[in-house]
């Protein structure tokens, strides 16, 4: 099975440095995901942000919780590439995904806004492969939700 791709772009009414600080923090990440999901930081990594992790080194399991309570999946979190203030590339495996890549880039626009672009490339594990099309639609809706939450944070 070939990997599936989901992309989402939107403009946020805030300068790039403020948006970057928000999207790399555990608080900002969880705010984007709420109320549907939250994600814990791996043990020993609670004080880290995407800006402060060692590239290519797995951080451990970040548990994904349904409605912020029920753990149902985990992400073996690893940041593969980073351009501070501009972009990151997460490359991980999950309980549900053979491979998971999340690339997020920020670009300043001419009107002091920030364009946020997410590209998610995923390959479900064997048992979930028959539902890959449904997973793609769910992820597209979820990242659209994340972008709306991020934009709402900046008013």
C-alpha positions as CSV (number, residue, x, y, z in Angstrom):
1,X,0.0,0.0,0.0
2,X,1.3,3.4,-0.9
3,X,1.3,6.2,1.8
4,X,-1.7,8.5,1.9
5,X,-1.4,12.3,2.0
6,X,-3.5,15.0,3.7
7,X,-2.7,18.7,3.3
8,X,-4.2,21.7,5.0
9,X,-3.4,25.4,4.5
10,X,-4.8,28.5,6.2
11,X,-3.8,32.0,7.2
12,X,-3.6,33.1,10.8
13,X,-4.0,36.7,11.8
14,X,-0.7,36.9,13.8
15,X,3.0,37.4,12.9
16,X,5.1,34.3,12.3
17,X,7.1,34.5,15.5
18,X,4.0,34.4,17.7
19,X,2.4,31.6,15.6
20,X,5.7,29.6,15.8
21,X,5.8,29.9,19.6
22,X,2.3,28.6,19.8
23,X,2.6,25.6,17.5
24,X,5.8,24.2,19.0
25,X,4.6,24.2,22.6
26,X,2.7,21.3,24.2
27,X,0.0,23.7,25.4
28,X,-0.5,25.0,21.8
29,X,-0.5,21.6,20.3
30,X,-3.1,20.3,22.8
31,X,-5.2,23.4,22.3
32,X,-5.4,22.8,18.6
33,X,-6.5,19.2,19.1
34,X,-9.2,19.9,21.7
35,X,-11.8,18.8,22.5
36,X,-11.5,15.6,20.4
37,X,-7.9,14.7,21.4
38,X,-5.0,15.6,23.5
39,X,-1.4,14.3,23.4
40,X,0.9,13.7,26.4
41,X,4.6,14.4,26.2
42,X,6.9,11.4,26.5
43,X,8.3,10.7,29.9
44,X,11.2,13.0,30.7
45,X,10.3,15.3,27.8
46,X,7.6,17.4,29.5
47,X,9.7,20.6,29.5
48,X,10.7,20.3,25.8
49,X,9.3,22.0,22.7
50,X,9.9,21.1,19.1
51,X,12.6,23.8,19.1
52,X,14.6,22.1,21.9
53,X,14.5,18.4,21.0
54,X,17.5,16.6,19.5
55,X,16.8,15.9,15.8
56,X,16.3,12.3,14.8
57,X,16.4,11.0,18.3
58,X,13.1,9.3,19.4
59,X,11.6,11.0,22.4
60,X,9.5,8.1,23.5
61,X,5.8,7.5,23.5
62,X,3.4,10.4,23.4
63,X,0.0,9.0,24.3
64,X,-3.0,10.3,22.3
65,X,-6.2,10.5,24.4
66,X,-9.7,10.6,23.1
67,X,-11.5,13.6,24.7
68,X,-8.4,14.2,26.8
69,X,-9.0,11.1,28.9
70,X,-9.0,7.8,27.2
71,X,-5.6,6.7,25.8
72,X,-6.2,4.9,22.5
73,X,-3.0,5.3,20.4
74,X,0.5,6.5,20.9
75,X,3.1,8.3,18.7
76,X,6.8,7.3,19.0
77,X,7.7,10.9,18.5
78,X,10.8,12.0,16.6
79,X,11.6,15.3,14.9
80,X,13.5,14.6,11.7
81,X,14.1,18.2,10.6
82,X,13.7,21.7,11.9
83,X,14.1,25.2,10.6
84,X,13.5,27.2,13.8
85,X,10.8,29.8,13.4
86,X,9.7,28.3,10.1
87,X,9.1,24.5,9.9
88,X,9.4,21.1,11.4
89,X,9.2,17.6,10.1
90,X,8.0,14.9,12.5
91,X,8.7,11.3,11.4
92,X,7.3,8.7,13.7
93,X,5.5,5.4,14.0
94,X,2.3,4.9,15.9
95,X,0.3,2.0,17.3
96,X,-2.1,2.5,14.4
97,X,0.4,3.7,11.8
98,X,3.3,1.9,10.2
99,X,4.6,5.3,9.3
100,X,3.5,8.9,10.2
101,X,5.0,12.1,9.0
102,X,3.8,15.6,9.9
103,X,5.4,18.5,8.1
104,X,4.4,22.0,9.3
105,X,5.7,25.1,7.7
106,X,4.9,28.8,8.4
107,X,5.3,31.6,5.9
108,X,4.8,35.3,6.6
109,X,2.3,37.0,4.3
110,X,2.4,40.6,3.2
111,X,-0.3,41.7,5.6
112,X,1.4,40.6,8.8
113,X,-0.4,37.2,8.8
114,X,1.1,33.8,8.8
115,X,0.3,31.0,6.3
116,X,0.3,27.6,8.0
117,X,0.8,24.5,5.9
118,X,0.5,21.0,7.2
119,X,1.3,17.9,5.1
120,X,0.6,14.6,6.7
121,X,1.8,11.4,5.1
122,X,0.7,8.2,6.7
123,X,0.6,4.4,6.1
124,X,-1.8,2.5,8.4
125,X,-0.8,-0.8,9.9
126,X,-2.2,-4.0,8.3
127,X,-5.5,-4.2,10.2
128,X,-6.4,-0.6,9.3
129,X,-5.4,-0.6,5.7
130,X,-9.0,-1.4,4.5
131,X,-10.1,1.8,6.1
132,X,-7.3,4.0,4.8
133,X,-9.7,6.1,2.7
134,X,-11.8,6.8,5.8
135,X,-8.7,7.6,7.9
136,X,-7.7,10.1,5.2
137,X,-11.0,11.9,5.4
138,X,-10.9,11.9,9.2
139,X,-7.4,13.3,9.3
140,X,-8.4,16.0,6.7
141,X,-11.3,17.0,9.0
142,X,-9.1,16.9,12.1
143,X,-6.4,19.1,10.6
144,X,-9.0,21.5,9.4
145,X,-10.3,21.6,13.0
146,X,-6.7,22.2,14.2
147,X,-6.3,25.2,11.8
148,X,-9.6,26.7,12.9
149,X,-8.6,26.4,16.6
150,X,-5.2,28.0,15.9
151,X,-6.8,30.9,14.0
152,X,-9.4,31.3,16.8
153,X,-6.6,31.6,19.4
154,X,-5.2,34.6,17.6
155,X,-8.6,36.1,17.2
